Each structure stands twice: as structure tokens, then as C-alpha cells.
Amino acid sequence: MTGRIHIDLFSTLDGVSQAPGGPEEDTDGGFRFGGWQAPLIDEADGAQIMAGIQTIDALLLGRRTYDIFAGYWPDRLDGPASEIARRFDAIPKYVASRGTPDLTWRDSHQLGRDLAAELAVLRERHEEIHVIGSIDFARTLVADGLFDQLNLWVYPIVLGAGKRLFPPDGPPASLELLGAGTPSKAGTILLRYGWKGSTPETGDMT
């Protein structure tokens, strides 16, 4: 079976996915709300995130997210977050970059310039390939229709400014709702969407 490419994103109600994990994660554009996700994480939310991580057999990351992960998770193999750290350490990591990333994190590989061809190879090699965060890279995948499923954790917070997967200038996309998780006590809900195409249907209400 051909493997599937998932995009995993944490989003506010107004679509901002920039820097959910910490204040210094991504300050591009003078972003002031880094770490907005932390106060809203609860046990139910964490359990759904962990269940998704356990299915991954390859990570596919943009350069910024890869550098953050490589500088953090290898040092957490024996700590409170060891279950996640060990899972990430055990599987191959692929980074999309035109530069020269440091690939010392175990089983890390840089993709070539022909992204579509590289992803076709990954689909033959793995079953569940997940893009976590990596908002700029995720935009490229959406623009080119190079993904299968969007796993969107929506949090009850509005920030007004910040990077979004779907910017105001497009491109258009058509998705279908595949399912939804149980809302957490904090009001977070996981929405799972499948890719349908880049030409949304229109019609006349009359």
C-alpha cells in the first residue's frame, strides 16, 4: 500500500499556527504569542496527540522545525517526555531544506530538490509519514496537493496575527471532513480532513 502523508498542525480559531510550543520558537513578523498552546493542553488533548505520534513511522519536517526538534528531543530520552522522544529517535527523519542542515540526529536525511519525486519514494518506503508543525513547508505541500490528510487541533483562542496554513491570498483547496476527536475540557478539538483537490466547487443557492 502506498504510504500516506499527514500534516499535523495546532491552530487557533482564527487559523494561526505560528510558534505554539514556546516564546522563542518563531518570532518572525514580531510574533508576540509564542507558547500559546501550553496553557490549553490537558490530559484528553495530550492523549489524542500521543495516539497520533504512536502511528508515525517517518517524520517529514521543514528546516526550522527540524532544527528545533533535533536540538530538543535527543536530550529527552529519559525524562518526562521520553515516550515521545524515543519514538522520534527510533524512526527516520527527513528534512526539506535548500541549505546544509546538521543531520547528526540519528537516522536523519535531507530531501533532494525534486519534492514530488522525493515524496513518491517516501510513500513507497513508509506507511505513515507525518509533517509536524513546519508551517512554511506545510504551505508548499498544500499548494502542490502533496499530502493526504490534515490533522488540525483547533484551540479556543484568537490571536489576530501570525502565520497560517491557508493565507488570505490562497491558493484554493478543497477538503473533506474525515472525522473529529472528542473535545477536551479546555475546548480543543481534533479535526481530520482529507485532500480533495485544488479547485473548490461553487454553486447557486437558488
Secondary structure, 3 states (H helix, E strand, C coil): CCCEEEEEEEEECCCECCCCCCCCCCCHHHCCCCCCCHHHCCHHHHHHHHHHHCCCCEEEEEHHHHHHHHHHHHHCCCCCCHHHHHHHHHCCEEEECCCCCCCCCCCEEECCCCHHHHHHHHHHHCCEEEEECCHHHHHHHHHCCCCCEEEEEEECCCCCCCCECCCCCCCCCEEEEEEECCCCCCCCEEEEEEEEECCCCCCCCC
